[in-house]
Amino acid sequence: MNTNKILATPFLRQCYVTLGVTTNVMTIGLVVGYSAVIVPQLRETKQIELDDESLSWIASIIGFSMIFGALIGPSIMSRQGRKTALITGCICNIIGWVLFIIASNMLMLIFARFFQGITVGILGVVAQVTIGEYTSPQYRGALLVLHPFSMCFGGLMQHVQGVYLTWKVVAVISLIINIVAILMVILSPETPSFLATKGRFDSCRKSFHWLRGHDEDDELEKMIKAAMLIKTDQGEEHFSVLKYGKDKIKYASETIKKKEFYKPVIIILHLQLLNLFSGSCLNETYAMEIFMDIFGNFNEMYYVLWSLDVQRIVTLALSMITIRKVKRKNVLLVTTLLNIIVFISIAGYVYGKLVGVFSNCTAVGVVLLHLHYFTMAAGCILLPNIIAGEICPLEYRGICGMISTLSYSTYLTVEFKTVALLFGKIGLQGAYLVYATVVGFSLIVLMMLLPETKDKTLLEIEWEFKGSQADNECSEKMIDLTKKVKLDSVSICSKQST
């Protein structure tokens, strides 16, 4: 590989492949943040005649096509590989930006956003899993932090560009970034885990050694044996369509009963619930409405918004250090409890303003907002992205990734469909109390089910879900399989010597 001389150590190689993935993730931030660029400029310049309904379609169609991307992403990831899935997402995004650059009517704009929504769906499934499979346990947490960091950076980049550049120039810059992202993925190896599941064990070893060196060979051999077990348990391919269908139904019914499947799924569902209802997307989309309730007429609101964006990026950057030293569950517990407290405090502050208690206390509102963004960046957004990339078992990573993205898009739709109703009926203060309740419920479930994942290999996390009895059974199968492989090797060598 041409990068061998530059990337001389396993750590540098893991940083490189992770940067390739996270550059793609940054394009999600570019896509989401682009709504804040194109919608206001089209309203002002009227370069393309659009009504409010058309503009709302441009902003919201991503949610629909994101589901489509989440459905096709796992299939590509499981059959053709993680690299192919990432490249597919890149290509859809490139199509979207090209359509924006040449767009002359509403239909082209909607098609552009549709393709970009597919990108968001695919990358949402693939990115976390790919980083988790690329990286060593000691670096995995810190490198997974780059996932939300790069997404936030992409959003901030669009917010800044939208002030100074036209929407077509912003699309050109975004296209260039996407081209760089796809080149980085093409120059990266396939993940060892995928190669192992396809029985390509020589390629798996080569990829693993390039990424990790030879100090983690124990994890490599366990991963290969686990992949052999999966193939052994699944048996030979069936050519009868009817029998194949029955086998698939039987396989699905058995799968949903396995602890290593349903426990991670339950955890992922509540991680995404915590992620969204902690205020991540709400503060992005309804920032001005929230600011008006907190501050009233406040001339410096845009400066506050920029300071919040910068603070979030700095917090995520510092979390790369923290996450390597502190247990995941402890960080999740502390930051989520703080998030709940801040939700309640903001609700109390807004109510106090309504009854005249906090009439001239703008500084209090600014401090509470910064605390809220800190709790999100330090844990409530950060940890779901890290843990979701760690807890999915090897055999079910595609379907778990799909469930993660589908749950995110579903929660996003529910939140955006209800936020106007909640703000109108019970005000910001009432809505924040509802969100605090949802976040609190999610935290309780996660504290009950979530194992500690810090410094553990992906196989160790998977076996922890299976439990000691299942772990012993897997170990016995591995011993039997290893003996069989050794006997086969001896037999082959004997024949060759004869």
C-alpha positions in Angstrom: 0.0 0.0 0.0 1.4 3.4 -1.0 0.6 4.9 2.4 2.9 2.5 4.3 5.9 4.9 4.4 3.9 7.8 5.7 1.7 5.7 8.1 4.5 3.9 9.8 2.7 2.8 13.0 -0.6 1.1 13.6 -1.9 4.1 15.5 -1.3 6.4 12.5 -3.0 3.9 10.2 -6.0 3.7 12.4 -6.2 7.5 12.5 -6.0 7.6 8.7 -8.8 5.1 8.1 -10.9 6.7 10.8 -10.3 10.1 9.2 -11.6 8.7 5.9 -14.8 7.6 7.6 -15.3 10.7 9.7 -14.8 12.9 6.6 -17.8 11.1 5.2 -19.6 11.7 8.5 -18.7 15.4 8.2 -20.7 15.5 5.0 -23.8 14.6 7.0 -23.2 17.8 8.9 -22.8 19.6 5.6 -26.1 18.1 4.4 -28.1 18.9 7.6 -26.6 22.4 7.9 -27.3 23.2 4.2 -30.9 23.8 5.0 -29.9 26.9 7.0 -28.1 28.1 3.9 -30.4 27.4 1.0 -33.8 28.1 2.5 -33.2 31.7 3.7 -31.3 32.6 0.5 -34.0 31.3 -1.8 -36.6 33.2 0.2 -34.6 36.4 -0.1 -33.3 36.2 -3.7 -36.2 34.2 -5.3 -33.7 32.8 -7.8 -36.1 29.8 -8.0 -39.7 30.7 -7.4 -40.8 28.5 -4.5 -43.6 28.8 -1.9 -43.4 27.9 1.7 -44.6 24.4 1.2 -42.0 23.7 -1.4 -39.3 25.1 0.9 -40.5 22.9 3.7 -40.2 19.8 1.3 -36.6 20.8 0.5 -35.8 20.9 4.3 -37.7 17.8 5.3 -37.5 15.2 2.5 -34.2 14.0 4.0 -36.2 12.3 6.7 -38.0 10.1 4.2 -35.0 9.2 2.0 -32.9 8.6 5.1 -35.2 5.6 5.9 -34.5 4.2 2.4 -30.8 4.6 2.9 -31.1 2.8 6.3 -32.8 -0.1 4.6 -30.3 -0.6 1.8 -27.2 0.2 3.9 -27.1 -3.0 6.0 -27.5 -5.2 2.8 -24.6 -3.5 1.1 -22.5 -3.5 4.2 -23.1 -7.2 4.9 -22.8 -8.5 1.3 -20.3 -6.2 -0.5 -18.4 -4.8 2.5 -18.1 -1.6 4.6 -16.0 0.2 2.0 -18.6 -0.4 -0.7 -21.3 0.9 1.6 -19.3 4.0 2.4 -18.5 4.6 -1.3 -22.2 4.2 -2.2 -23.1 6.8 0.3 -20.4 9.1 -1.1 -21.7 8.7 -4.6 -25.3 9.5 -3.6 -24.1 12.7 -1.9 -22.0 13.7 -4.9 -25.1 13.3 -7.1 -27.0 15.5 -4.7 -24.4 18.3 -4.7 -24.1 18.2 -8.5 -27.9 18.6 -8.7 -27.8 21.6 -6.4 -25.0 23.2 -8.5 -27.0 22.9 -11.8 -30.5 23.3 -10.2 -32.9 25.6 -12.0 -36.2 24.4 -10.6 -37.9 23.0 -7.5 -37.9 19.4 -8.7 -34.1 19.3 -9.1 -33.7 20.7 -5.6 -36.0 18.0 -4.1 -34.2 15.2 -6.0 -30.9 16.6 -4.7 -32.1 16.4 -1.1 -33.5 13.0 -1.7 -30.1 11.6 -2.7 -28.5 13.3 0.2 -31.0 11.7 2.6 -30.0 8.3 1.2 -26.4 9.2 2.1 -27.4 10.1 5.7 -29.2 6.8 6.0 -26.4 4.7 4.7 -23.6 6.5 6.6 -25.7 6.4 9.8 -25.7 2.6 9.6 -22.1 2.1 8.4 -19.8 4.7 9.9 -20.0 3.7 13.6 -19.6 0.0 12.8 -16.7 0.6 10.5 -14.7 2.7 13.0 -15.4 0.1 15.7 -14.0 -2.6 13.5 -11.0 -0.7 12.3 -9.7 0.4 15.7 -7.9 -1.1 18.8 -9.8 -1.1 22.1 -7.4 1.4 23.6 -8.0 3.9 20.8 -11.6 3.0 19.8 -13.4 5.3 22.3 -11.3 8.4 21.4 -11.5 7.8 17.6 -15.3 7.2 17.8 -15.6 10.7 19.3 -14.6 12.0 15.9 -18.0 10.8 14.6 -20.2 13.4 16.4 -17.3 16.0 16.3 -17.0 15.9 12.5 -20.8 16.1 12.1 -20.9 19.2 14.3 -18.0 20.7 12.5 -19.8 20.2 9.2 -22.9 22.0 10.5 -20.8 24.9 11.9 -19.0 25.1 8.5 -22.3 25.5 6.7 -23.6 28.1 9.2 -20.5 30.3 8.7 -20.4 29.8 4.9 -24.1 30.7 4.6 -23.4 34.2 5.9 -20.7 35.0 3.3 -21.3 32.7 0.2 -24.2 31.9 -2.1 -25.9 28.5 -1.8 -24.4 27.3 -5.1 -20.8 28.2 -4.1 -21.4 26.4 -0.8 -22.6 23.4 -2.8 -19.4 23.5 -4.8 -17.2 23.5 -1.7 -19.3 20.6 -0.2 -18.8 18.6 -3.4 -15.0 19.0 -3.2 -15.0 17.8 0.3 -17.1 14.7 -0.7 -14.6 13.9 -3.5 -11.8 14.0 -1.0 -13.8 11.7 1.3 -14.5 9.1 -1.3 -10.8 9.0 -2.3 -9.8 8.4 1.3 -12.2 5.5 1.6 -11.0 4.0 -1.7 -7.4 4.1 -0.4 -8.4 2.4 2.9 -8.5 -1.4 3.5 -11.7 -3.4 4.1 -12.3 -4.1 7.7 -10.9 -7.4 9.1 -14.3 -8.3 10.6 -16.1 -8.3 7.3 -13.3 -10.3 5.6 -13.6 -12.8 8.4 -17.3 -13.2 7.9 -16.8 -13.9 4.2 -14.2 -16.6 5.0 -11.4 -14.6 3.4 -9.1 -15.3 6.3 -5.8 -14.5 4.6 -7.1 -11.1 3.6 -8.5 -10.7 7.1 -5.0 -11.3 8.6 -3.4 -8.9 6.1 -5.9 -6.1 6.8 -5.7 -6.7 10.6 -1.9 -6.6 10.7 -1.8 -3.5 8.6 -4.2 -1.7 10.9 -3.1 -3.1 14.3 0.3 -4.7 13.9 1.1 -8.1 15.5 0.5 -7.2 19.1 -3.2 -8.0 19.0 -3.1 -11.4 17.3 -5.1 -13.0 20.1 -8.1 -10.9 19.1 -7.5 -11.7 15.5 -7.6 -15.5 16.0 -10.7 -15.2 18.2 -12.4 -13.1 15.6 -11.6 -15.7 12.9 -12.8 -18.6 15.0 -16.0 -16.7 15.8 -16.6 -16.2 12.1 -16.0 -19.9 11.5 -18.6 -20.7 14.2 -21.1 -18.5 12.5 -20.6 -20.2 9.2 -20.7 -23.6 10.9 -24.0 -22.8 12.7 -25.6 -21.5 9.5 -24.7 -24.6 7.5 -24.6 -25.0 3.8 -26.4 -22.9 1.3 -29.9 -24.1 0.3 -31.0 -24.0 -3.3 -34.7 -24.6 -2.7 -36.5 -21.3 -2.6 -39.2 -22.6 -0.3 -36.7 -24.3 2.1 -34.5 -21.2 1.9 -37.5 -19.0 3.0 -38.4 -21.4 5.8 -34.8 -21.4 7.0 -34.7 -17.6 7.0 -37.9 -17.4 9.1 -36.5 -20.0 11.5 -33.2 -18.1 11.7 -35.1 -14.8 12.4 -37.3 -16.4 15.1 -34.2 -17.9 16.8 -32.2 -14.7 16.5 -34.7 -12.4 18.3 -34.5 -14.8 21.3 -30.7 -14.5 21.6 -29.4 -12.2 24.4 -26.5 -11.0 22.2 -29.1 -9.7 19.7 -32.1 -8.3 21.7 -30.1 -6.7 24.5 -28.0 -4.5 22.2 -31.1 -3.7 20.2 -32.9 -2.5 23.4 -29.9 -0.5 24.4 -29.6 1.1 20.9 -33.2 2.1 20.9 -32.8 3.9 24.3 -29.4 5.4 23.3 -31.0 7.0 20.3 -34.0 8.1 22.4 -31.6 9.8 24.8 -29.5 11.2 22.0 -32.4 13.0 20.3 -34.6 14.1 23.3 -31.6 15.4 25.2 -31.9 18.4 22.8 -29.5 17.7 20.0 -31.7 18.3 16.9 -34.2 20.4 18.8 -31.5 23.1 19.5 -30.3 22.9 15.9 -33.7 23.4 14.2 -35.6 25.5 16.7 -32.7 27.6 18.1 -34.3 31.0 17.4 -37.7 30.0 18.9 -36.0 28.7 22.0 -33.9 31.8 22.3 -37.0 34.0 22.0 -38.6 32.2 24.9 -35.4 32.4 27.0 -34.2 35.9 26.1 -37.1 37.7 24.5 -35.7 40.4 22.1 -32.0 39.9 22.5 -29.8 41.5 19.8 -26.8 39.3 20.5 -28.7 36.0 19.9 -26.6 35.1 16.8 -23.4 35.6 18.7 -24.7 33.3 21.4 -25.6 30.7 18.8 -22.0 30.8 17.3 -20.5 30.6 20.8 -22.6 27.5 21.5 -21.5 25.8 18.2 -17.8 26.5 19.1 -18.2 25.3 22.7 -19.8 22.1 21.5 -16.9 21.4 19.1 -14.3 22.2 21.8 -16.1 19.9 24.3 -16.2 17.1 21.9 -12.4 17.6 21.2 -11.6 17.5 24.9 -13.8 14.4 25.3 -11.4 12.5 23.1 -9.0 12.6 26.1 -11.7 12.0 28.8 -13.2 9.0 27.1 -9.9 7.1 27.2 -9.6 7.5 31.0 -13.2 7.3 32.4 -15.6 4.5 32.1 -18.4 4.9 29.6 -21.3 4.3 32.0 -19.9 6.8 34.5 -19.7 9.5 31.8 -23.2 8.7 30.5 -24.7 8.7 34.0 -23.2 12.1 35.1 -23.8 14.0 31.9 -27.3 12.7 31.5 -28.2 13.6 35.1 -26.8 17.1 34.4 -28.8 17.2 31.2 -32.0 16.5 33.1 -31.1 19.1 35.8 -30.5 21.7 33.1 -33.8 20.9 31.4 -35.6 21.5 34.6 -33.6 24.6 35.4 -34.4 26.2 32.0 -38.1 25.3 32.4 -38.0 27.0 35.8 -36.2 30.0 34.4 -38.7 30.5 31.5 -41.6 30.1 33.9 -39.9 32.6 36.3 -39.7 35.1 33.4 -43.4 34.6 32.7 -44.4 35.5 36.3 -41.9 38.3 36.5 -39.2 36.7 38.8 -36.4 36.8 36.2 -37.1 40.0 34.3 -33.5 41.2 33.6 -31.4 38.1 34.0 -30.2 37.4 30.4 -26.8 36.2 31.8 -28.6 33.3 33.6 -30.2 32.2 30.3 -26.8 32.3 28.5 -25.2 30.2 31.2 -28.0 27.6 31.2 -27.8 27.3 27.4 -24.0 26.7 27.6 -24.5 24.1 30.3 -27.1 22.4 28.2 -24.8 22.2 25.2 -22.0 21.0 27.4 -24.1 18.1 28.7 -25.0 17.1 25.1 -21.5 17.3 23.7 -19.8 15.7 26.7 -22.1 12.7 26.9 -25.7 12.7 25.6 -24.7 13.0 21.9 -21.2 11.6 22.3 -21.8 8.3 24.1 -24.7 7.0 21.9 -22.4 7.3 18.9 -19.5 5.5 20.7 -21.5 2.7 22.3 -23.6 1.9 19.3 -20.3 1.2 17.4 -19.2 -1.2 20.1 -22.1 -3.3 21.3 -23.4 -4.8 18.0 -22.4 -8.5 17.6 -20.4 -9.6 14.6 -23.2 -11.6 13.0 -25.9 -8.9 13.4 -24.0 -5.7 12.8 -25.8 -4.8 9.6 -29.3 -5.3 11.1 -28.4 -3.5 14.4 -27.0 -0.6 12.4 -30.3 -0.5 10.4 -32.3 -0.5 13.6 -30.2 2.3 15.0 -30.7 4.5 12.0 -34.5 3.7 11.7 -35.0 4.4 15.4 -33.2 7.7 15.0 -35.3 8.8 12.0 -38.5 7.6 13.7 -37.7 9.6 16.9 -36.7 12.6 14.8 -40.1 12.5 13.0 -42.0 12.1 16.3 -40.1 15.0 18.0 -40.5 17.4 15.0 -44.2 16.5 14.6 -44.9 17.2 18.3 -42.6 20.1 19.2 -44.9 22.8 17.8 -47.9 21.2 19.6 -46.0 21.0 22.9 -44.6 24.6 22.6 -48.1 25.8 21.7 -50.1 23.9 24.4 -47.7 23.8 27.4 -44.9 26.2 26.4 -41.2 25.7 26.4 -41.2 25.1 30.1 -43.7 22.2 29.8 -42.0 20.7 26.8 -38.6 20.7 28.5 -40.2 18.8 31.5 -41.5 16.2 29.0 -38.1 15.9 27.5 -36.5 15.6 30.9 -38.9 12.7 31.7 -38.0 10.9 28.4 -34.3 11.3 29.0 -34.7 10.1 32.6 -36.5 7.0 31.5 -33.9 6.2 28.9 -31.1 6.6 31.4 -32.8 4.1 33.8 -33.1 1.4 31.1 -29.5 2.0 30.0 -28.1 1.7 33.5 -29.9 -1.6 33.9 -28.8 -3.2 30.6 -25.6 -1.5 29.4 -22.3 -3.3 30.2 -19.1 -1.4 30.5 -17.3 -1.4 27.1 -14.2 0.7 27.8 -10.9 -1.1 26.8 -12.8 -4.3 25.8 -12.5 -6.0 22.4 -15.7 -6.2 20.4 -15.8 -10.0 20.9 -15.5 -9.6 24.7 -18.5 -7.2 24.7 -20.5 -9.7 22.5 -19.7 -12.6 24.8 -20.7 -10.5 27.9 -24.2 -10.2 26.4 -24.3 -13.9 25.8 -23.6 -14.7 29.4 -21.2 -17.2 31.0 -23.1 -20.3 29.9 -23.2 -19.3 26.2 -19.6 -18.2 26.5 -18.6 -21.6 27.7 -20.6 -23.2 24.9 -18.9 -21.0 22.3 -15.5 -21.8 23.8 -16.2 -25.5 23.5 -17.3 -25.1 19.9 -14.1 -23.1 19.2 -11.9 -25.8 20.7 -13.7 -28.5 18.6 -13.4 -26.4 15.5 -9.8 -25.6 16.1 -9.0 -29.3 16.5 -10.9 -30.1 13.3 -8.9 -27.4 11.4 -5.7 -28.7 12.8 -6.6 -32.3 11.8 -7.5 -31.2 8.3 -4.2 -29.3 8.0 -2.2 -32.4 9.2 -4.1 -34.6 6.7 -3.3 -32.2 3.9 0.4 -32.0 4.8 0.6 -35.8 5.0 -0.9 -36.1 1.5 1.5 -33.5 0.2 4.5 -35.2 1.7 3.4 -38.6 0.3 
